[in-house]
């Protein structure tokens, strides 16, 4: 755990006691702060109390005593409207921060030469894969690596700060909204497309939140920026023109004059203006598909910025095991392959799966994003049949009408059963039952990981249909 000593002997409010809120409360307590922690959910409060955090209903406290409010990133900060707790903090002049800001200040308080390296990764899609991939590459190279943030372990639950360590952190737009002091030695911006717009007041606010990953960088730092969409292209050009940091462009679409390209599965290093072939990504089983080519290019560029040799990086790319819930093959039964892509919570993420596979029996639905599945229409020919679940099933059914046969199933359990039955009965070659919802999970599941785990367990419980006797 990283102890936060900045607020020793002072009162700090912590609101929202999920994974990040609880770790913040524990880190503040360990550092000597008087923590006033609260969550509106009875079950979550009980879990925090069991973890050693004394509860204090901050709705009834005197806010003039609080030195800060540590807000869980899942709680609305500005849009669609500030949460009542945020309004209380603003009315009393209490600064609102998040767990990532606490981490950033703890690093800033260290002597400059003794600070660990920080790699921050953000973007609309591919954050988790790229974060884990960078961590894997650094570990394979023998570095002391701590991986967390918006994925896996909360940042304050990571091992204590150490000058030789490298912190590889996935950063969501919600976390970045609450950050002021974070300086990343390497900032990675993968891509940008409309997502979470209700929480940021529109695309401009969403882009501004993501851009905060570059703040506080100096001429000694590196910004790795995707060049495959108009938003990140604009960022790359703007930072190159006026930012203090060094900018490395990466692409899975274009052969760049200077940068790192992974076009048609071939990885090229052109950082010095002379293209060097690094290797073929077809030799990397967990990094197939154009979306993963971009992830590989970004990870390569980030690790080169920390001095890793190209051959060492390529060796690590080959051994990367992949990420749970992202294009994860969870079984093959009766000739049917089952792929868990539960992390695909929007159309752009699902696009990668539909583009990479054929003969798909597609399970989709949940809480739809604003764009729905209309952007996926060019890939509908890859889908044999769709099985729809959750709140979005009627809207998705309408979007698929006349284009893809679709069945409203309601639940994931029914969708898995029906998709498996149909995939087996058609006699198609190499059918794939794909869970790639293009939706958030919160109507039926705690999060995308819970949804993916349920899918995996349902697949394990299936029994293939008996073979028909030949005449």
C-alpha positions as CSV (number, residue, x, y, z in Angstrom):
1,X,0.0,0.0,0.0
2,X,1.1,3.6,-0.7
3,X,0.7,5.6,2.5
4,X,-0.7,9.2,2.0
5,X,0.8,11.4,4.7
6,X,-0.1,14.8,3.2
7,X,-3.3,15.0,5.4
8,X,-1.8,13.6,8.6
9,X,-3.8,14.9,11.6
10,X,-6.4,16.5,9.3
11,X,-10.0,15.6,8.5
12,X,-10.6,14.1,5.0
13,X,-14.0,13.1,3.5
14,X,-14.1,10.0,1.3
15,X,-17.2,9.4,-0.7
16,X,-17.8,6.2,-2.6
17,X,-16.2,3.1,-1.1
18,X,-15.8,0.8,-4.0
19,X,-12.4,-0.5,-5.1
20,X,-10.7,2.9,-5.5
21,X,-12.5,4.7,-2.6
22,X,-11.7,2.0,-0.1
23,X,-8.0,2.0,-1.1
24,X,-7.9,5.8,-0.7
25,X,-9.5,5.6,2.7
26,X,-7.0,2.9,3.8
27,X,-4.0,4.8,2.4
28,X,-5.2,8.1,4.1
29,X,-5.8,6.3,7.4
30,X,-2.3,4.6,7.2
31,X,-0.8,8.1,6.7
32,X,-2.4,9.5,9.8
33,X,-5.5,11.3,8.4
34,X,-8.8,11.4,10.2
35,X,-10.9,9.7,7.6
36,X,-14.7,10.3,7.3
37,X,-15.8,7.6,4.8
38,X,-19.3,7.1,3.4
39,X,-21.2,5.2,0.7
40,X,-24.9,5.2,0.2
41,X,-24.9,1.5,-0.5
42,X,-25.4,-0.6,2.7
43,X,-23.5,-3.6,1.4
44,X,-20.5,-1.5,0.3
45,X,-20.5,0.3,3.7
46,X,-20.4,-3.1,5.5
47,X,-17.5,-4.2,3.4
48,X,-15.5,-1.0,4.2
49,X,-16.2,-1.4,7.9
50,X,-15.0,-5.0,7.7
51,X,-11.8,-3.7,6.1
52,X,-11.1,-1.5,9.1
53,X,-12.6,1.8,7.9
54,X,-14.8,3.6,10.5
55,X,-17.9,5.0,8.8
56,X,-19.0,8.6,9.1
57,X,-22.1,10.0,7.4
58,X,-20.5,13.0,5.7
59,X,-24.0,14.2,4.7
60,X,-24.4,15.2,8.4
61,X,-20.9,16.5,9.1
62,X,-19.6,20.1,9.4
63,X,-17.8,20.5,6.0
64,X,-15.8,23.4,7.2
65,X,-13.5,20.9,9.0
66,X,-12.6,18.9,5.8
67,X,-9.3,19.5,4.1
68,X,-10.4,17.6,1.0
69,X,-13.1,15.4,-0.5
70,X,-11.8,12.2,-2.2
71,X,-14.4,11.3,-4.7
72,X,-14.8,7.9,-6.3
73,X,-14.4,8.2,-10.1
74,X,-17.8,6.5,-10.6
75,X,-19.6,9.5,-8.9
76,X,-20.7,12.4,-11.3
77,X,-18.3,15.3,-10.8
78,X,-19.5,17.9,-13.3
79,X,-22.1,16.2,-15.7
80,X,-24.9,15.5,-16.2
81,X,-24.9,17.5,-13.0
82,X,-22.6,17.5,-10.0
83,X,-23.5,15.0,-7.3
84,X,-24.9,16.5,-4.1
85,X,-21.7,15.7,-2.3
86,X,-19.7,17.6,-4.9
87,X,-22.0,20.6,-4.5
88,X,-21.6,20.5,-0.7
89,X,-17.8,20.5,-1.2
90,X,-18.0,23.4,-3.7
91,X,-20.2,25.5,-1.4
92,X,-17.7,25.1,1.5
93,X,-14.6,25.5,-0.6
94,X,-13.4,21.9,0.0
95,X,-11.1,20.7,-2.8
96,X,-12.4,17.7,-4.8
97,X,-9.8,15.1,-5.8
98,X,-9.5,11.4,-6.6
99,X,-7.2,8.5,-5.7
100,X,-4.9,9.2,-8.7
101,X,-4.3,12.8,-7.5
102,X,-3.4,11.4,-4.0
103,X,-0.9,9.1,-5.8
104,X,0.5,12.0,-7.9
105,X,1.1,14.2,-4.9
106,X,2.8,11.4,-3.0
107,X,5.2,11.0,-6.0
108,X,5.7,14.8,-6.2
109,X,6.7,15.0,-2.6
110,X,9.6,12.7,-3.2
111,X,13.1,14.0,-4.1
112,X,13.1,14.5,-7.9
113,X,16.0,12.1,-8.5
114,X,14.3,9.4,-6.3
115,X,10.9,9.3,-8.0
116,X,9.6,6.2,-9.8
117,X,8.8,6.3,-13.5
118,X,5.1,6.5,-14.5
119,X,3.5,5.3,-17.7
120,X,-0.1,6.5,-18.1
121,X,-2.3,4.9,-20.7
122,X,-5.7,6.2,-21.8
123,X,-8.0,6.3,-24.9
124,X,-11.5,5.1,-25.7
125,X,-10.5,1.5,-26.5
126,X,-7.5,-0.7,-25.9
127,X,-6.4,0.8,-22.6
128,X,-6.5,-2.4,-20.6
129,X,-4.7,-4.5,-23.2
130,X,-2.0,-1.9,-23.7
131,X,-1.5,-1.4,-20.0
132,X,-1.1,-5.1,-19.4
133,X,1.1,-5.5,-22.4
134,X,3.5,-2.7,-21.4
135,X,3.6,-4.2,-17.9
136,X,4.4,-7.6,-19.4
137,X,7.2,-6.2,-21.7
138,X,8.8,-4.4,-18.8
139,X,8.6,-7.5,-16.5
140,X,10.2,-9.6,-19.2
141,X,13.0,-7.0,-19.4
142,X,13.6,-7.4,-15.7
143,X,12.1,-4.1,-14.5
144,X,10.3,-3.6,-11.1
145,X,6.8,-3.1,-12.4
146,X,3.5,-2.2,-10.7
147,X,0.4,-2.4,-12.8
148,X,-3.0,-0.9,-11.8
149,X,-5.2,2.2,-11.8
150,X,-8.4,1.7,-13.7
151,X,-7.6,-2.0,-14.1
152,X,-6.9,-4.6,-11.6
153,X,-5.3,-3.1,-8.5
154,X,-6.2,0.4,-7.4
155,X,-3.2,2.8,-7.6
156,X,-3.0,3.3,-3.9
157,X,-3.0,-0.5,-3.3
158,X,0.1,-0.9,-5.3
159,X,3.5,-1.6,-3.6
160,X,5.1,1.4,-1.8
161,X,6.8,4.0,-3.9
162,X,10.4,3.2,-4.9
163,X,12.8,5.0,-7.1
164,X,13.6,2.0,-9.3
165,X,9.9,1.1,-9.9
166,X,7.8,1.7,-13.0
167,X,4.1,2.3,-12.4
168,X,2.0,1.4,-15.4
169,X,-1.4,2.9,-14.9
170,X,-4.6,2.7,-16.9
171,X,-6.3,6.1,-16.6
172,X,-10.0,6.5,-17.3
173,X,-11.5,9.9,-18.3
174,X,-13.3,9.9,-14.9
175,X,-10.0,9.6,-13.1
176,X,-8.3,12.2,-15.3
177,X,-11.1,14.7,-14.5
178,X,-9.9,14.6,-10.9
179,X,-6.2,14.9,-11.6
180,X,-4.1,18.1,-11.3
181,X,-0.6,17.0,-10.3
182,X,0.1,13.8,-12.2
183,X,3.2,13.9,-14.4
184,X,3.7,10.9,-16.6
185,X,7.1,10.2,-17.9
186,X,5.4,8.4,-20.8
187,X,1.7,9.3,-21.6
188,X,-0.1,7.0,-24.1
189,X,-3.2,8.2,-25.9
190,X,-4.4,5.3,-28.1
191,X,-7.5,6.6,-29.8
192,X,-10.7,8.6,-29.2
193,X,-14.3,8.1,-30.2
194,X,-17.6,9.3,-28.6
195,X,-18.1,7.6,-25.2
196,X,-19.2,8.6,-21.7
197,X,-20.5,11.9,-23.3
198,X,-23.2,12.3,-20.6
199,X,-20.4,12.4,-17.9
200,X,-18.4,15.0,-19.8
201,X,-21.0,17.3,-21.3
202,X,-20.3,16.2,-24.8
203,X,-17.3,15.3,-27.0
204,X,-15.4,18.5,-26.3
205,X,-15.5,17.8,-22.5
206,X,-14.6,14.1,-23.1
207,X,-11.6,15.0,-25.2
208,X,-10.5,17.7,-22.7
209,X,-10.5,15.1,-19.9
210,X,-8.4,12.7,-21.9
211,X,-5.9,15.5,-22.8
212,X,-5.2,15.9,-19.1
213,X,-2.8,12.9,-19.4
214,X,-0.3,15.2,-21.1
215,X,-0.4,18.0,-18.5
216,X,2.7,18.5,-16.4
217,X,4.9,16.7,-18.9
218,X,8.3,18.3,-19.6
219,X,10.8,18.2,-22.5
220,X,12.2,15.0,-20.8
221,X,8.9,13.2,-21.2
222,X,7.3,11.4,-24.1
223,X,3.8,11.5,-25.4
224,X,2.8,8.4,-27.4
225,X,-0.2,9.4,-29.5
226,X,-2.3,7.4,-32.0
227,X,-2.7,8.7,-35.5
228,X,-5.6,6.6,-36.7
229,X,-8.6,8.9,-35.9
230,X,-9.2,12.6,-36.4
231,X,-9.2,13.4,-32.7
232,X,-5.9,11.9,-31.8
233,X,-4.4,13.1,-35.1
234,X,-5.3,16.6,-33.9
235,X,-3.7,16.0,-30.5
236,X,-0.5,14.6,-32.0
237,X,-0.1,17.6,-34.4
238,X,-1.0,20.1,-31.6
239,X,1.5,18.6,-29.1
240,X,4.2,18.4,-31.7
241,X,3.8,22.1,-32.5
242,X,3.4,23.6,-29.0
243,X,4.0,21.0,-26.3
244,X,7.2,20.7,-24.4
245,X,7.2,16.9,-24.5
246,X,8.6,14.7,-27.2
247,X,5.8,13.2,-29.3
248,X,5.9,9.7,-30.8
249,X,3.1,9.0,-33.3
250,X,1.8,5.4,-33.6
251,X,-0.4,3.8,-36.2
252,X,-1.9,0.5,-37.4
253,X,-3.2,2.2,-40.6
254,X,-0.5,4.5,-41.9
255,X,3.2,4.0,-42.5
256,X,4.5,7.0,-40.6
257,X,7.4,9.1,-41.8
258,X,8.5,9.2,-38.1
259,X,7.1,7.1,-35.4
260,X,6.0,3.4,-34.9
261,X,3.8,1.6,-37.4
262,X,2.1,-1.8,-37.3
263,X,0.6,-2.0,-40.7
264,X,-0.7,-5.3,-42.0
265,X,0.8,-7.0,-39.0
266,X,4.4,-5.8,-39.6
267,X,5.9,-3.7,-36.9
268,X,8.3,-0.9,-38.0
269,X,10.4,1.5,-35.8
270,X,10.9,4.8,-37.7
271,X,11.6,6.9,-34.6
272,X,14.9,8.1,-36.1
273,X,13.5,8.8,-39.5
274,X,14.8,5.4,-40.9
275,X,12.4,2.5,-41.0
276,X,13.6,-0.6,-39.1
277,X,11.6,-3.8,-39.4
278,X,11.1,-5.2,-35.9
279,X,9.0,-8.3,-36.5
280,X,5.7,-9.9,-37.6
281,X,2.8,-9.7,-35.2
282,X,1.4,-12.9,-36.7
283,X,4.0,-14.5,-34.3
284,X,2.1,-12.9,-31.4
285,X,-1.0,-15.0,-30.8
286,X,-2.7,-12.6,-28.3
287,X,-2.2,-9.6,-30.6
288,X,-4.2,-10.4,-33.7
289,X,-6.4,-7.8,-35.5
290,X,-5.8,-4.2,-36.4
291,X,-6.9,-2.9,-33.0
292,X,-4.2,-5.1,-31.3
293,X,-1.6,-3.9,-33.9
294,X,-2.2,-0.4,-32.6
295,X,-1.9,-1.6,-29.0
296,X,1.4,-3.3,-29.9
297,X,2.8,-0.2,-31.6
298,X,1.9,1.9,-28.5
299,X,3.5,-0.6,-26.1
300,X,6.6,-0.8,-28.3
301,X,6.9,3.0,-28.4
302,X,6.4,3.4,-24.6
303,X,9.0,0.8,-23.8
304,X,11.5,2.3,-26.3
305,X,11.0,5.6,-24.4
306,X,12.2,3.8,-21.3
307,X,15.3,2.4,-23.1
308,X,14.3,-1.2,-23.9
309,X,16.0,-2.8,-26.8
310,X,13.8,-3.5,-29.9
311,X,14.7,-7.3,-29.8
312,X,13.7,-7.5,-26.1
313,X,10.4,-5.8,-26.8
314,X,9.6,-8.1,-29.8
315,X,10.4,-11.2,-27.7
316,X,7.9,-9.9,-25.0
317,X,5.2,-9.3,-27.6
318,X,5.4,-12.9,-28.7
319,X,4.9,-14.2,-25.1
320,X,2.1,-11.8,-24.1
321,X,-0.8,-14.1,-22.9
322,X,-3.6,-11.6,-23.6
323,X,-6.3,-10.1,-21.5
324,X,-9.3,-11.7,-19.8
325,X,-12.6,-10.5,-21.2
326,X,-11.0,-9.1,-24.4
327,X,-11.2,-11.5,-27.3
328,X,-10.6,-14.3,-24.9
329,X,-11.3,-17.8,-26.2
330,X,-12.9,-19.5,-23.2
331,X,-13.6,-22.9,-24.8
332,X,-14.3,-25.0,-27.9
333,X,-17.2,-27.4,-27.6
334,X,-18.7,-29.5,-30.3
335,X,-16.7,-27.6,-32.9
336,X,-18.0,-24.2,-31.7
337,X,-15.5,-21.7,-30.4
338,X,-16.7,-19.4,-27.6
339,X,-15.1,-15.9,-27.3
340,X,-15.5,-13.7,-24.3
341,X,-15.3,-10.0,-25.4
342,X,-17.3,-8.7,-22.4
343,X,-15.0,-5.7,-22.2
344,X,-16.4,-4.3,-25.4
345,X,-18.8,-1.8,-23.8
346,X,-19.3,0.3,-26.9
347,X,-19.6,-0.1,-30.7
348,X,-16.0,0.9,-31.4
349,X,-14.7,-1.9,-29.2
350,X,-17.1,-4.5,-30.6
351,X,-16.1,-3.4,-34.1
352,X,-12.6,-4.9,-33.5
353,X,-14.2,-8.3,-32.7
354,X,-16.6,-8.3,-35.6
355,X,-13.8,-7.3,-38.0
356,X,-11.5,-10.1,-36.7
357,X,-14.0,-13.0,-36.9
358,X,-16.3,-14.7,-39.4
359,X,-19.4,-16.9,-39.1
360,X,-20.4,-15.2,-35.8
361,X,-23.2,-16.0,-33.5
362,X,-23.3,-12.7,-31.8
363,X,-24.5,-12.0,-28.2
364,X,-25.1,-8.3,-27.7
365,X,-27.0,-5.9,-25.5
366,X,-27.1,-4.3,-22.0
367,X,-27.2,-0.6,-21.4
368,X,-26.6,1.0,-24.8
369,X,-24.3,3.9,-25.5
370,X,-25.6,6.9,-27.5
371,X,-24.4,5.5,-30.9
372,X,-26.0,2.1,-30.4
373,X,-24.8,-0.5,-33.0
374,X,-25.5,1.5,-36.2
375,X,-21.8,2.2,-36.8
376,X,-21.3,-1.6,-37.0
377,X,-23.5,-2.0,-40.1
378,X,-20.6,-2.6,-42.6
379,X,-19.6,-5.6,-40.5
380,X,-23.0,-7.2,-40.2
381,X,-22.2,-9.6,-43.1
382,X,-19.8,-11.3,-40.7
383,X,-22.7,-12.1,-38.3
384,X,-24.8,-15.3,-39.0
385,X,-27.3,-14.5,-36.2
386,X,-27.6,-12.1,-33.2
387,X,-28.9,-13.0,-29.8
388,X,-30.0,-9.9,-27.8
389,X,-30.1,-9.3,-24.1
390,X,-30.8,-6.6,-21.5
391,X,-32.2,-3.1,-21.9
392,X,-30.9,-2.6,-25.4
393,X,-32.5,-5.7,-27.0
394,X,-35.5,-4.0,-28.6
395,X,-33.4,-1.1,-30.0
396,X,-30.7,-3.5,-31.3
397,X,-33.4,-5.7,-32.8
398,X,-34.7,-2.7,-34.7
399,X,-31.2,-1.8,-35.9
400,X,-30.6,-5.3,-37.2
401,X,-34.0,-5.8,-38.9
402,X,-33.6,-6.8,-42.5
403,X,-29.9,-7.1,-42.1
404,X,-29.1,-9.8,-39.6
405,X,-31.4,-12.5,-38.2
406,X,-31.9,-11.6,-34.5
407,X,-33.6,-13.1,-31.5
408,X,-34.4,-11.3,-28.3
409,X,-33.3,-13.6,-25.4
410,X,-33.5,-11.3,-22.4
411,X,-30.8,-13.0,-20.4
412,X,-27.2,-14.1,-21.1
413,X,-28.0,-17.6,-20.0
414,X,-30.7,-18.0,-22.7
415,X,-28.6,-16.3,-25.3
416,X,-25.7,-18.7,-24.7
417,X,-28.0,-21.7,-24.9
418,X,-29.7,-20.6,-28.1
419,X,-26.5,-19.4,-29.8
420,X,-24.7,-22.8,-29.1
421,X,-27.7,-24.8,-30.3
422,X,-27.9,-22.8,-33.6
423,X,-24.1,-22.9,-34.2
424,X,-24.1,-26.6,-33.7
425,X,-27.1,-27.4,-35.8
426,X,-26.2,-25.4,-38.9
427,X,-23.1,-27.4,-39.8
428,X,-21.2,-24.2,-40.5
429,X,-17.4,-24.2,-40.7
430,X,-15.7,-23.0,-37.5
431,X,-18.7,-21.1,-36.0
432,X,-17.9,-18.6,-33.2
433,X,-20.3,-17.7,-30.3
434,X,-19.1,-14.2,-29.5
435,X,-20.1,-12.2,-26.4
436,X,-19.3,-8.7,-27.5
437,X,-22.1,-6.6,-26.1
438,X,-21.4,-3.1,-27.4
439,X,-23.1,-2.0,-24.1
440,X,-22.4,-1.3,-20.5
441,X,-23.3,-4.2,-18.1
442,X,-25.0,-2.5,-15.3
443,X,-28.6,-3.6,-16.0
444,X,-27.9,-7.2,-15.2
445,X,-24.3,-7.4,-13.9
446,X,-21.9,-5.6,-11.5
447,X,-19.5,-4.8,-14.2
448,X,-18.1,-6.2,-17.5
449,X,-15.8,-8.6,-15.6
450,X,-18.8,-10.1,-13.8
451,X,-20.6,-10.4,-17.1
452,X,-17.6,-12.1,-18.7
453,X,-17.2,-14.5,-15.7
454,X,-20.9,-15.5,-16.0
455,X,-20.4,-16.1,-19.7
456,X,-17.3,-18.3,-19.0
457,X,-19.2,-20.3,-16.4
458,X,-22.2,-20.8,-18.7
459,X,-20.0,-22.1,-21.5
460,X,-18.4,-24.6,-19.1
461,X,-21.9,-25.9,-18.1
462,X,-22.9,-26.6,-21.7
463,X,-23.3,-30.1,-23.1
464,X,-22.9,-30.6,-26.8
465,X,-25.8,-32.1,-28.7
466,X,-25.4,-35.8,-29.5
467,X,-24.2,-36.6,-33.0
468,X,-26.9,-37.8,-35.4
469,X,-26.6,-41.4,-36.5
470,X,-25.7,-41.9,-40.1
471,X,-28.3,-43.5,-42.4
